[in-house]
Amino acid sequence: MDKKVCVVGLGYIGLPTAALLANRSYEVRGVDVVQSTVDIINRGEIHIVEPELDTFVRAAVNSGKLKADIKPAQADVFIIAVPTPFHEGYVPNIDYVISATKSIAPYVQEGNIVILESTSPVGTTDKVAEVLASHGIDTRKVHVAHCPERVLPGHIMRELVENDRIVGGTTSEATEVTVAFYQTFVEGEVLATDAKTAEMAKLTENSFRDTNIAFANELSILCDKFDIDVWELIKLANRHPRVNILQPGAGVGGHCIAVDPWFIVHAGGEDAKIIRTAREVNTYKTEWAIEKIKNAALAFENENGRKAKIACMGLAFKPDIDDLRESPALYITRRLIADGLEVLAIEPNISEHKDFDVVNYNEAVEKADVIVFLVAHKEFKDLKIFGKETIDFCGITV
């Protein structure tokens, strides 16, 4: 297997992948459009929070195997790992993928592998091939494939190696050579299919999760209406040998589960009934949470004659990470501030935020009148709270 790899996009997937490959003796050029990100990495440091990543990056840079730049370079394998958000109206946005493909086109040569790792709408890998072809590249002689990432933030470095991977090429030969590449560093099984099936597999995995979370979130709303402890209910129901209800929250966030189902809904239209409904339920849960907090604040003000100080405990989209992408907790905090409530924003995994001050969680608990648990960070689990109203959307007080 050839040894030069160019990774475009040095975020939560691209940087761990680049660092892992560099520690497996590949010569890696990491590419990012943000100069400060490039500079941080070239110092052997990281710009995101992920366990063990700092060790991998430091070792990779010190060995000379990982170098970051704002421009691609010639390589044997090109990996595109850029964001795929959506436009207004939940229309998929693959602009970053197209831009990344154009950036590598001058460097792609016959026999190279071009891999799209970004979670993408069905047909995006074919568009990558089309863009390369439009730049004069004979895509019959270049191996274009999709291999979606399947890692859990907080466990990325381990799961990049241990998890099974799905590889789908635009040709059978592309599938074969891309599978061989992943087998050089993946201990899990590398499963071969075609590009469209690989794309749909990732969207299906996240839509399945979203649908199951929607059931739990809807259940939590109903239990609030019926004055039932949803956490106890779920614990009891899950004693059934064939029932496994997930935990409710303040909504669903992250760059995958909150986004990917819309890719299916956009393409599937009216046939994507359950997937659309699940997305709507999870979005509604966030709005429902906002109203519940506002009602608590109003009740406090009516009883005490002053505005309540509200501690929003957690801003990340899941526990024990710093990732704020599509976070319902962050959305709730911003909405409460915009609506004129007095909010203390707490996120132990970040030191600052451009929109508001980030407050120490011990200080916030001391000052707040209403404490709202939005994310079950480990720092919150042993807090002692007395004589204050607590609203728990993540089950941390159970």
N, C-alpha and C positions, 0 to 999 in steps of 0.2 A: 504494500500500500504506500502511495506517495505521501510525502510528509509536510507539505505546505498547505495551511488552511487560512482562509480569510473569513472572519466573522463580522458581518455588518449589523450593527446595533449592539451596544454594550450595556444593556439594561439587566433586568432580573433574570433573563434567560441567556442572552448573548454573552455577558461577562462570565458567569459560571461555566458555560460551555467552553469559552475560549481558554479560561484558566485550567479547566480539567484537561483539555487537549494538550495544552502546553506542558502540563505535568506528565503527560504520556508521550513526551518526546516529539510531538508535532511542533513545527515552526508556525506560530500563529500571529497573523496581523489582525488586530482588533480595530474596527472602524466605528467611529461615532461622529455625529455632526456637531456635538457640543465640545468645544475646545477644552473647557475646564474638566470635563469627564476624562478626556484623553490625557490631560496633564496629571490628574490624580492617579490614574492607573499606571502611567509610566513612572510614577514615584513608588510603585508597589503598594498603593493604598486603594481603598474602595470607596465608592460614593453611595452605596446602598447597604442596608443591614441584612445580612444573611449568615447564619452560623457556618464557620469554617472557611468562608469565602476569602477572608483576609489572608489566611494562611496559604491558600492555593495561589492567590494573585501575587503575593510577596515572593513565593518560591518561583513562580513562572517568570516574573519580571527579573528577579535576581539571576536566574539561569540564562537569561537572554532569549528564552523561547517565546515570550509574549511581548509584543510591542504594539502600542496603540497609536492610531493616527486618524486624521479626518478624511484621509483618502485611502481607497483600496489599493491592493498590489496584486501582482500575479501570484497565483496559487494553484494547487491541484484540486482543492475542494473549497467551494464558496458556500457559506451558510448565511442565510438571511433571517435575522431574528429581530424584526422591528415591530412596532405596535400596529394593530389593526383595529382601530376604534370604529365608530359609526358617525355618519353625518346626522343632521337633524332629521327627525322622523324615523330613526333607527335604520337608516340606509347604510349598508356596509361601506366602509372607507378603506380601500386598499392603496391609497395614494402613497403611503410610506413604502409599501412593497414594490410598487412600480418604480419609485424614485431610487430605491436601493438596487433594483435590477439594472436600471440605467447606469448607476454609478459603477457597477462591476463589469458592465458589457465591454469596455475597452480592454479589459484584462483577461477575459475568458478565452480559452484556447481549446482546440480539439482534444477530446479525451477528458476534459475537466468534469467535475461533478458540481452541480448547482442545486443546493438544497434549500427549500423554503421550510423554516421551522415555525414561522408565525402562524398562529391559529387563523384560518382564513375561510371565506365562503367557498363553497364548492365551485371549482373551475379556476381558482386563482393560480394554481400551479401551471395550468395551461397558458394563462396570461403571462406568466414569467417567461415561458418558452417563446411566446409571441413577441414579447419585448426584445428578447435576445435576438430573435430572427430579424426583427426590424432594424437591428444594428449590424446586420450582415453576418451574423453567426449561423453556421449550419447546425441547427439543433438536432439533426440526425447523428451528429458526431460529438454532441455534448449531452451529458446525462443529467436531466432535470427531474427532480423528485421532491416529494413532500414528506416530512417526518415531524409531526406535531409534538411539541413538548408535552410532558404529562407529569410535571413535578409539583410538589406541594411547597409553597414558601415556608421557610423554616427548616426544610429538609432537602433542599435542592441538590447539594453536593452529593449526598448519598443516593438520592433517587435518580439522578442523571446516570448513575452507574447501574443501580439495582433494578429499576423498572423495566418492564417490557416496552419495546418501541414498535411503532407501526411505520412502515416505509412503503410509499406508493410512488412509482415512477411514471413518467409520461410514456415510457416504453418499457417493455419487459427487461431489456438490457439495463436501462437506467435503474430499475428496481434492484436488479441483481448486484450491480456495482455499489449502489448506495447502502444496501444491506451489509455488504462486505465491509464498508467503511465503519458503520456503527458497531459491527461485531468486534472491532479492534479495541473498543473501550466500554461497551455495554455488557454487563454480566447477565442481565435479563434476556429474554428471548426477543429476537428481532423478527417481526412478522411482516411478510411480504404481501402486498396487494397492489392496486392501481392508485393513481393520484387522487381521483375523485372520492374513492372509498376511504382513503386515508384522511382526506379533508373532512368528510362527513362523520368519520369515526370520532374525531376530536369534538366536533359540534354535538354529537350524540351523547358523548360522555358528560359534557357539561350541562346539556339540557336535561339529562336524567337526574343529575344532582339538583338542578334548579327546580325541577318538578317535585322532587321529594322534599326539598326545603319549603316549597310553597305549601305543601300539605301541613307541615309543622307550623308554619307561620299562620295559616288560616285557622288551624286548631287553637293556637294561642289567642287569637282574636275572639273566637267562640268561647273559650274558657274564661276569658276576662268578662264576657257578657253574662256567662252563667255562674260567675263567682266560684270557679274551680281552679285549683293550682295546676297549671299546665305541666309543670315539671314532674309533679307526682303522678299525674295522669299518664304521661309518656312512659315514665319508669314502670308503672303497672302494666300498661298495654304491651310494652316490649318484653314482658315475661312470657307472652305467647311465643311459641317456638318458631313461628313464621312471620312475626311482625318485628320490624326494626324502624321505628319512627325516628327521624333525625331531630336535632335540637332547633327550636325557633330562635330568631334573632330580631334585630331592628330592620331587617331587609336582607339583601344579598349584594355583596360588593366584589371587587377584584376585577382584573383585566380579562377574566375568562367567563365565569358563570353568569355574571351580570350582563355580558355582552354577546357571547356566542349564540345563545338561543335566538336572538334577533336575526342572525345570519340565516338560520333555517326558516324563520317566519317570513322574512323578506322574500326568499326564493320560493317558499312553499305556499304562501298566500293563505287562502281559506282552508286549505287542507292541514295546516299546522295549528289545530284547535287547542289541544292540551298544552302544547309548548307555549303558545301565546298567552293562554290563561294563567299559566304558572308565572310567567314574567310579570303579568299585570298584578297578580296576588302579591308577589314579592315587592313590587314597586309600591303598591298600596300599603303594605305593612309599614314602610318607612313614613308615609304620610300619616298613618294611624298613630304611630309612635309620637310624632310631632304634636298631634292634637292632645294626646294623653299627657305629655309634658306641659303643654300650655295650660291645660285644665288644672294640673297640680299647682302651677305657678299662680294662676288666678285665685285658686282656693286659698293659698297661703297669703296672697295680698289682701284678700277680703277679710281674712281672720286677723292679720297682724298690722294692717294699715301701711305696709311698705312692699316694694317689689322684692320678689324672691331672688336670691342668688342661686343659680342652677349650675351644678358641676356636671359637665358632660365627660364621663369617664371613658376615654378611648376615642381615637380618631381613625385608626387603621381599619382595614376591611376585615381583618381576622386577628386572633390573639398573637401577641409576642413577635410582631413584625412591624416595620416602619412604612409599609406599603399603603398609600392612601388612595390608590386608583379605584374609582367608582365606589368609594366607601360610603355606605349609608350613614355611619356614625359622623363622618365629616359633613355630609349633606345636612344631617339633622342639626349639627352645631352651627353651621353657616345660616341655616334658615331661622333658627332661634335668635341669633344675633341680628339678622336682617329685620326680624319682626319686633325688635326693640327689647328683647328680654336681656337680663343681666346674666351673662354666661361666663363660667370659668372653663376653659378648654384644657383638657388633660390628655397627654399622650406620652407615656414614659419612653417610647422608642425614638422620639425626635426632640431636638432642643429648641426649635423655633418653627414658626409658620408665617408666611408672608401676609396673611389676612388678619391674624390676631395673636395675642400673647399666649404662649403655652405655659400652664401653671403646674407646679409640682403637685402630685396627687395628695400628699399628706396635708399640704397647705390648703388645697381645694376642699378636702373633707372638713377641715377645721372651719373654713369660712362659709361654706355652702349651707343653704336652707333646704334645698332639694337635690338629692344625689341620684344621678341617672347613670346606670351602668349600661354602656353601649357595646363594649368589647371586653371579653373575659381575659384581660392581660393578667399574667401571674402576679404582678405587683399588687393587684387589687384583692387577691383572694384572702388575705389575712387581715384586711382592714377592719378595725373595730369602730362601728358607727352606732351612736346612741342618740335617741331623741330627735332624729331627723327623718323626714320622709325619704324613702328610697324607692326608686323605680328600677326594676331589674329586667332588662330586655335580653340578657344573654345567659341567665342562669347561674351567675357567679355567687349569689348569696344562698343558693340552695344547699 
